Amino acid sequence: MKRVSQSPDSKKKNAWVRTAVDYGAPIAFAVTYFATKNFQTATWVLVAASALALAVGYAVERRVALLPLFSGVMALVFGVLGLVFHSDVFVKIKVTVVNGALAAFMIGGALLNRAPLKALMGEALHMSDAAWRTLTLRYGGYFAVAAIANEVVRLTQDTPTWVKFRIALLPLALVFSLTQTPFIMKHMAKPDDQKTPEPPDAGF
């Protein structure tokens, strides 16, 4: 079946939906935590918001991108574990697990002369294999730093500080992605297809 091209308005709408899917659950979690000062209540909201975000993303685009799907499922799994065992450790360590797994996936793939990032973003970007490898290593490095930073904050700071750190990762992910734009533009094979990459998901 021939795929119908999306109008500019439709693309803008879907971009907002993707943003809500990526960032809605952690923001709802943080708002609930600071409003109630109850980590368990915030975890209930996290689980519900993660499930809703996945459902809305699929309903609008008829698909869920791999990274949001992985992050959303992990949020559900670790959130449910936190509720069952009445512990905040599962939600906190989930950020480490997700970012650590993505770091291993990116860096490991690059060391094996693969470009996992190309498989995730290849339709939007057209670059040489060497450029893809470099970009993959950079994203892998970002995920590794995020995982390590989360462990440092989780083990040394109190819960309110960790929640603030968790929310700070959201704009930091966007900033990191934007810093890669000059490299991408320089190595784009087709200037007409230039597009700023979506920021890597940094947790939940």
Backbone as CSV, one residue per row, in Angstrom:
resi,resn,N_x,N_y,N_z,CA_x,CA_y,CA_z,C_x,C_y,C_z
1,MET,0.849,-1.206,0.000,0.000,0.000,0.000,0.880,1.249,0.000
2,LYS,0.547,2.194,-0.837,1.336,3.414,-0.919,1.134,4.271,0.317
3,ARG,2.253,4.740,0.859,2.186,5.560,2.059,1.826,6.985,1.709
4,VAL,0.825,7.520,2.381,0.379,8.884,2.125,1.292,9.853,2.845
5,SER,1.816,10.837,2.113,2.714,11.812,2.720,1.941,12.716,3.664
6,GLN,2.625,13.125,4.703,1.979,13.957,5.711,2.089,15.426,5.340
7,SER,1.063,16.181,5.666,1.091,17.617,5.446,1.973,18.261,6.502
8,PRO,2.458,19.509,6.252,3.269,20.195,7.252,2.566,20.320,8.597
9,ASP,1.259,20.606,8.576,0.516,20.726,9.841,0.480,19.397,10.576
10,SER,0.328,18.305,9.823,0.296,16.981,10.436,1.640,16.643,11.057
11,LYS,2.722,16.993,10.355,4.060,16.727,10.880,4.312,17.510,12.162
12,LYS,3.849,18.771,12.194,4.020,19.574,13.394,3.242,18.974,14.561
13,LYS,2.036,18.504,14.276,1.212,17.889,15.305,1.891,16.643,15.854
14,ASN,2.421,15.818,14.951,3.089,14.599,15.382,4.353,14.899,16.170
15,ALA,5.037,15.987,15.823,6.237,16.370,16.574,5.880,16.714,18.017
16,TRP,4.762,17.414,18.203,4.310,17.735,19.552,3.919,16.464,20.306
17,VAL,3.302,15.529,19.598,2.936,14.260,20.223,4.182,13.509,20.674
18,ARG,5.212,13.465,19.817,6.452,12.786,20.185,7.098,13.423,21.402
19,THR,7.037,14.758,21.467,7.595,15.455,22.622,6.844,15.082,23.891
20,ALA,5.518,15.019,23.799,4.705,14.635,24.956,4.996,13.207,25.388
21,VAL,5.179,12.308,24.400,5.483,10.913,24.713,6.828,10.802,25.410
22,ASP,7.825,11.551,24.918,9.174,11.466,25.473,9.282,12.079,26.868
23,TYR,8.617,13.216,27.075,8.841,13.986,28.293,7.658,14.056,29.250
24,GLY,6.473,13.623,28.793,5.275,13.759,29.629,5.350,12.996,30.939
25,ALA,5.776,11.725,30.886,5.792,10.884,32.086,6.748,11.395,33.161
26,PRO,8.019,11.692,32.826,8.916,12.193,33.871,8.494,13.531,34.454
27,ILE,7.919,14.394,33.612,7.453,15.686,34.122,6.276,15.484,35.066
28,ALA,5.344,14.604,34.676,4.202,14.322,35.549,4.669,13.716,36.870
29,PHE,5.664,12.844,36.801,6.245,12.241,38.005,6.810,13.310,38.931
30,ALA,7.610,14.218,38.386,8.254,15.244,39.197,7.232,16.199,39.803
31,VAL,6.261,16.617,39.001,5.230,17.533,39.505,4.466,16.888,40.656
32,THR,4.118,15.617,40.486,3.379,14.911,41.534,4.223,14.765,42.797
33,TYR,5.499,14.458,42.618,6.367,14.279,43.792,6.472,15.570,44.601
34,PHE,6.734,16.682,43.922,6.905,17.933,44.649,5.578,18.473,45.190
35,ALA,4.463,18.046,44.591,3.153,18.475,45.086,2.723,17.668,46.305
36,THR,3.086,16.378,46.319,2.624,15.493,47.395,3.712,15.095,48.384
37,LYS,4.983,15.239,47.968,6.128,14.788,48.779,6.045,13.289,49.053
38,ASN,5.383,12.578,48.173,5.188,11.139,48.347,5.713,10.424,47.102
39,PHE,6.803,9.682,47.265,7.426,9.024,46.116,6.545,7.921,45.542
40,GLN,5.812,7.224,46.406,4.942,6.156,45.933,3.809,6.701,45.066
41,THR,3.213,7.797,45.502,2.160,8.432,44.709,2.707,8.880,43.358
42,ALA,3.888,9.477,43.380,4.511,9.917,42.134,4.820,8.736,41.223
43,THR,5.169,7.593,41.818,5.456,6.410,41.017,4.194,5.893,40.340
44,TRP,3.065,5.938,41.048,1.779,5.569,40.424,1.520,6.446,39.204
45,VAL,1.764,7.730,39.351,1.564,8.664,38.236,2.529,8.346,37.101
46,LEU,3.770,8.011,37.441,4.762,7.663,36.424,4.311,6.461,35.604
47,VAL,3.856,5.427,36.286,3.408,4.218,35.598,2.213,4.522,34.693
48,ALA,1.232,5.241,35.231,0.040,5.570,34.443,0.387,6.474,33.261
49,ALA,1.229,7.477,33.498,1.585,8.409,32.435,2.414,7.727,31.352
50,SER,3.267,6.787,31.737,4.079,6.064,30.766,3.190,5.214,29.859
51,ALA,2.231,4.511,30.454,1.305,3.700,29.668,0.468,4.575,28.745
52,LEU,-0.010,5.709,29.255,-0.821,6.620,28.446,-0.010,7.196,27.295
53,ALA,1.244,7.561,27.568,2.089,8.149,26.530,2.313,7.163,25.388
54,LEU,2.560,5.911,25.715,2.751,4.900,24.682,1.473,4.705,23.867
55,ALA,0.341,4.683,24.548,-0.934,4.494,23.861,-1.249,5.667,22.942
56,VAL,-1.028,6.889,23.421,-1.304,8.072,22.612,-0.358,8.129,21.414
57,GLY,0.923,7.833,21.653,1.889,7.847,20.559,1.508,6.878,19.457
58,TYR,1.059,5.695,19.848,0.659,4.699,18.846,-0.625,5.116,18.143
59,ALA,-1.568,5.673,18.899,-2.851,6.072,18.312,-2.674,7.164,17.262
60,VAL,-1.738,8.077,17.495,-1.541,9.198,16.579,-0.706,8.799,15.371
61,GLU,0.401,8.081,15.616,1.317,7.765,14.523,1.191,6.334,14.017
62,ARG,0.382,5.527,14.689,0.212,4.112,14.348,1.504,3.329,14.489
63,ARG,2.416,3.849,15.270,3.660,3.161,15.577,4.270,3.840,16.794
64,VAL,5.208,3.144,17.435,5.964,3.746,18.532,7.435,3.537,18.222
65,ALA,8.186,4.626,18.132,9.609,4.530,17.820,10.327,3.678,18.869
66,LEU,11.434,3.063,18.454,12.118,2.085,19.300,12.569,2.660,20.634
67,LEU,13.212,3.825,20.622,13.721,4.391,21.876,12.604,4.744,22.855
68,PRO,11.553,5.463,22.421,10.446,5.726,23.344,9.770,4.450,23.829
69,LEU,9.680,3.444,22.956,9.078,2.176,23.359,9.917,1.509,24.444
70,PHE,11.218,1.445,24.224,12.129,0.844,25.199,12.058,1.583,26.527
71,SER,12.136,2.911,26.461,12.098,3.715,27.682,10.764,3.589,28.398
72,GLY,9.663,3.589,27.634,8.340,3.487,28.234,8.103,2.149,28.905
73,VAL,8.529,1.072,28.250,8.369,-0.254,28.840,9.206,-0.386,30.112
74,MET,10.419,0.147,30.069,11.279,0.095,31.256,10.686,0.904,32.405
75,ALA,10.050,2.020,32.069,9.404,2.825,33.103,8.279,2.036,33.758
76,LEU,7.521,1.324,32.946,6.433,0.504,33.487,6.985,-0.609,34.375
77,VAL,8.022,-1.304,33.906,8.589,-2.426,34.656,9.179,-1.957,35.988
78,PHE,10.045,-0.953,35.945,10.685,-0.486,37.173,9.696,0.242,38.083
79,GLY,8.727,0.931,37.479,7.713,1.588,38.287,6.867,0.596,39.058
80,VAL,6.449,-0.480,38.382,5.657,-1.516,39.040,6.474,-2.193,40.142
81,LEU,7.754,-2.451,39.881,8.618,-3.041,40.917,8.707,-2.127,42.134
82,GLY,8.812,-0.827,41.886,8.862,0.126,42.989,7.591,0.123,43.820
83,LEU,6.448,-0.016,43.146,5.168,-0.057,43.846,5.009,-1.361,44.630
84,VAL,5.412,-2.456,44.034,5.269,-3.758,44.687,6.141,-3.850,45.938
85,PHE,7.373,-3.370,45.830,8.319,-3.481,46.950,8.380,-2.214,47.807
86,HIS,7.549,-1.225,47.470,7.501,0.028,48.244,8.894,0.627,48.420
87,SER,9.607,0.728,47.317,10.974,1.244,47.348,11.187,2.220,46.203
88,ASP,11.928,3.300,46.486,12.221,4.274,45.435,13.461,3.891,44.627
89,VAL,14.166,2.847,45.058,15.401,2.453,44.385,15.148,2.064,42.930
90,PHE,14.060,1.354,42.674,13.799,0.852,41.323,13.610,1.993,40.324
91,VAL,12.841,3.001,40.700,12.618,4.128,39.797,13.908,4.906,39.578
92,LYS,14.681,5.069,40.642,15.932,5.817,40.528,16.959,5.080,39.678
93,ILE,17.088,3.792,39.904,18.108,3.025,39.194,17.712,2.760,37.748
94,LYS,16.456,2.913,37.444,16.001,2.718,36.063,16.713,3.657,35.107
95,VAL,16.970,4.878,35.536,17.683,5.839,34.689,19.077,5.316,34.359
96,THR,19.724,4.709,35.352,21.056,4.134,35.133,20.992,2.963,34.169
97,VAL,20.025,2.087,34.384,19.905,0.883,33.547,19.635,1.251,32.093
98,VAL,18.696,2.154,31.864,18.328,2.534,30.496,19.496,3.210,29.786
99,ASN,20.086,4.195,30.437,21.194,4.905,29.798,22.416,4.020,29.650
100,GLY,22.667,3.151,30.636,23.787,2.233,30.534,23.604,1.253,29.388
101,ALA,22.378,0.752,29.226,22.093,-0.177,28.137,22.260,0.502,26.782
102,LEU,21.780,1.731,26.669,21.917,2.460,25.412,23.376,2.774,25.116
103,ALA,24.151,3.107,26.152,25.582,3.375,25.973,26.292,2.131,25.458
104,ALA,26.000,0.987,26.072,26.623,-0.261,25.644,26.230,-0.610,24.211
105,PHE,24.958,-0.374,23.880,24.443,-0.659,22.543,25.143,0.207,21.500
106,MET,25.271,1.512,21.801,25.883,2.435,20.849,27.383,2.199,20.724
107,ILE,28.082,2.208,21.854,29.536,2.075,21.821,29.950,0.688,21.335
108,GLY,29.259,-0.351,21.821,29.565,-1.699,21.384,29.366,-1.869,19.889
109,GLY,28.273,-1.309,19.385,28.015,-1.394,17.954,29.081,-0.689,17.134
110,ALA,29.498,0.492,17.603,30.522,1.247,16.883,31.854,0.507,16.871
111,LEU,32.208,-0.120,17.995,33.463,-0.874,18.069,33.446,-2.097,17.154
112,LEU,32.249,-2.580,16.843,32.103,-3.722,15.933,31.862,-3.257,14.493
113,ASN,32.175,-1.954,14.267,32.007,-1.364,12.930,30.545,-1.354,12.482
114,ARG,29.661,-1.267,13.438,28.241,-1.098,13.157,27.835,0.330,13.529
115,ALA,26.660,0.720,13.104,26.142,2.054,13.446,24.700,1.921,13.908
116,PRO,24.493,1.520,15.160,23.119,1.348,15.654,22.265,2.605,15.498
117,LEU,22.911,3.753,15.629,22.157,5.004,15.526,21.593,5.185,14.118
118,LYS,22.311,4.672,13.118,21.838,4.777,11.738,20.529,4.015,11.563
119,ALA,20.425,2.876,12.229,19.195,2.084,12.132,18.019,2.825,12.752
120,LEU,18.300,3.670,13.748,17.240,4.405,14.429,16.877,5.706,13.722
121,MET,17.853,6.342,13.061,17.641,7.669,12.496,17.936,7.737,11.008
122,GLY,18.251,6.612,10.392,18.711,6.620,9.007,17.748,7.209,8.002
123,GLU,16.444,7.113,8.241,15.473,7.657,7.297,15.515,9.174,7.261
124,ALA,15.930,9.783,8.359,15.932,11.240,8.433,17.264,11.839,8.005
125,LEU,18.356,11.068,8.155,19.688,11.586,7.886,20.407,10.716,6.869
126,HIS,21.186,11.359,6.009,21.961,10.645,5.004,23.420,11.061,5.150
127,MET,24.220,10.184,5.765,25.630,10.479,6.003,26.470,9.257,5.653
128,SER,27.774,9.469,5.584,28.693,8.370,5.320,28.762,7.452,6.541
129,ASP,29.248,6.235,6.346,29.366,5.290,7.454,30.312,5.807,8.529
130,ALA,31.381,6.482,8.105,32.335,7.034,9.072,31.673,8.094,9.953
131,ALA,30.853,8.935,9.340,30.156,9.971,10.106,29.154,9.348,11.066
132,TRP,28.461,8.318,10.588,27.514,7.630,11.465,28.231,7.017,12.671
133,ARG,29.406,6.438,12.435,30.158,5.821,13.531,30.551,6.860,14.575
134,THR,31.021,8.018,14.098,31.403,9.090,15.018,30.207,9.567,15.829
135,LEU,29.086,9.784,15.143,27.887,10.261,15.832,27.379,9.219,16.825
136,THR,27.470,7.953,16.446,27.052,6.874,17.349,27.901,6.856,18.605
137,LEU,29.210,7.029,18.455,30.102,7.063,19.621,29.787,8.267,20.518
138,ARG,29.453,9.385,19.916,29.118,10.573,20.708,27.845,10.347,21.520
139,TYR,26.842,9.769,20.880,25.612,9.488,21.612,25.849,8.434,22.686
140,GLY,26.683,7.447,22.364,27.024,6.446,23.364,27.715,7.074,24.555
141,GLY,28.618,8.020,24.293,29.285,8.727,25.375,28.308,9.524,26.224
142,TYR,27.343,10.166,25.558,26.334,10.916,26.302,25.555,10.001,27.243
143,PHE,25.093,8.878,26.726,24.325,7.949,27.555,25.163,7.419,28.717
144,ALA,26.445,7.158,28.471,27.326,6.671,29.534,27.483,7.711,30.637
145,VAL,27.681,8.958,30.248,27.820,10.037,31.228,26.531,10.200,32.035
146,ALA,25.385,10.115,31.345,24.100,10.235,32.042,23.922,9.119,33.060
147,ALA,24.322,7.899,32.695,24.194,6.761,33.612,25.085,6.933,34.834
148,ILE,26.330,7.332,34.605,27.267,7.519,35.711,26.813,8.652,36.613
149,ALA,26.381,9.754,36.002,25.925,10.902,36.789,24.722,10.526,37.652
150,ASN,23.825,9.721,37.093,22.655,9.306,37.864,23.064,8.487,39.086
151,GLU,24.022,7.595,38.914,24.476,6.794,40.044,25.122,7.659,41.114
152,VAL,25.907,8.638,40.707,26.552,9.529,41.669,25.505,10.287,42.477
153,VAL,24.514,10.863,41.773,23.471,11.622,42.460,22.605,10.699,43.313
154,ARG,22.252,9.536,42.783,21.396,8.583,43.514,22.040,8.139,44.820
155,LEU,23.344,7.918,44.799,24.037,7.373,45.963,24.494,8.433,46.965
156,THR,24.552,9.681,46.535,25.107,10.719,47.422,24.105,11.802,47.833
157,GLN,22.960,11.875,47.131,22.027,12.963,47.399,20.679,12.431,47.890
158,ASP,19.878,13.331,48.466,18.554,12.919,48.933,17.578,12.855,47.757
159,THR,16.373,12.371,48.034,15.392,12.158,46.972,14.977,13.443,46.254
160,PRO,14.674,14.552,46.966,14.306,15.780,46.244,15.385,16.231,45.262
161,THR,16.652,16.097,45.672,17.746,16.481,44.775,17.797,15.565,43.571
162,TRP,17.564,14.270,43.789,17.581,13.342,42.657,16.460,13.666,41.669
163,VAL,15.278,13.970,42.161,14.163,14.290,41.266,14.498,15.529,40.439
164,LYS,15.121,16.528,41.063,15.524,17.723,40.322,16.560,17.368,39.254
165,PHE,17.496,16.509,39.616,18.498,16.052,38.645,17.830,15.327,37.487
166,ARG,16.853,14.478,37.821,16.156,13.709,36.777,15.493,14.629,35.769
167,ILE,14.860,15.679,36.261,14.207,16.627,35.363,15.239,17.430,34.575
168,ALA,16.376,17.728,35.203,17.425,18.478,34.509,17.984,17.702,33.318
169,LEU,17.901,16.374,33.363,18.385,15.573,32.243,17.591,15.820,30.960
170,LEU,16.339,16.243,31.094,15.504,16.451,29.904,16.043,17.576,29.020
171,PRO,16.229,18.799,29.546,16.801,19.848,28.685,18.255,19.572,28.307
172,LEU,18.997,18.861,29.178,20.375,18.543,28.843,20.448,17.630,27.618
173,ALA,19.474,16.718,27.510,19.425,15.841,26.335,19.206,16.659,25.072
174,LEU,18.333,17.651,25.161,18.068,18.511,24.008,19.305,19.328,23.649
175,VAL,19.971,19.884,24.671,21.185,20.675,24.437,22.259,19.822,23.761
176,PHE,22.441,18.598,24.265,23.430,17.714,23.648,23.106,17.470,22.183
177,SER,21.844,17.187,21.898,21.443,16.922,20.521,21.719,18.123,19.628
178,LEU,21.432,19.302,20.129,21.657,20.511,19.338,23.141,20.745,19.073
179,THR,23.997,20.357,20.023,25.439,20.537,19.806,25.955,19.623,18.697
180,GLN,25.207,18.588,18.353,25.624,17.688,17.279,25.158,18.160,15.900
181,THR,24.312,19.175,15.871,23.764,19.650,14.602,24.841,20.122,13.623
182,PRO,25.851,20.910,14.054,26.887,21.323,13.093,27.605,20.129,12.446
183,PHE,27.897,19.097,13.248,28.549,17.901,12.698,27.652,17.226,11.671
184,ILE,26.375,17.122,11.990,25.430,16.475,11.075,25.298,17.264,9.773
185,MET,25.160,18.577,9.895,25.026,19.409,8.710,26.261,19.317,7.820
186,LYS,27.426,19.219,8.451,28.684,19.142,7.698,28.780,17.853,6.902
187,HIS,28.210,16.766,7.441,28.372,15.462,6.810,27.124,14.968,6.079
188,MET,26.123,15.815,5.979,24.918,15.405,5.270,25.209,15.203,3.785
189,ALA,24.739,14.090,3.236,24.956,13.799,1.826,23.997,14.588,0.940
190,LYS,22.810,14.885,1.479,21.805,15.599,0.713,21.348,16.818,1.506
191,PRO,21.819,18.010,1.165,21.454,19.217,1.906,19.958,19.431,2.051
192,ASP,19.169,18.998,1.046,17.725,19.222,1.106,17.071,18.410,2.209
193,ASP,17.769,17.364,2.675,17.188,16.486,3.682,17.643,16.821,5.093
194,GLN,18.367,17.928,5.258,18.916,18.260,6.562,17.805,18.376,7.599
195,LYS,18.055,17.775,8.703,17.060,17.774,9.770,17.763,17.618,11.107
196,THR,17.364,18.409,12.076,17.945,18.290,13.407,17.481,16.997,14.051
197,PRO,18.392,16.199,14.599,17.991,14.923,15.181,17.190,15.117,16.459
198,GLU,16.315,14.162,16.721,15.585,14.194,17.978,16.552,13.907,19.111
199,PRO,16.395,14.572,20.262,17.320,14.332,21.362,17.194,12.938,21.906
200,PRO,18.288,12.368,22.414,18.199,11.040,23.000,17.391,11.088,24.276
201,ASP,16.607,10.078,24.463,15.850,10.010,25.696,16.802,9.732,26.847
202,ALA,16.598,10.463,27.952,17.561,10.375,29.032,17.063,9.628,30.242
203,GLY,16.101,8.833,30.116,15.663,8.088,31.283,14.304,7.487,31.133
204,PHE,13.451,7.821,32.059,12.102,7.245,32.119,11.646,6.793,30.748
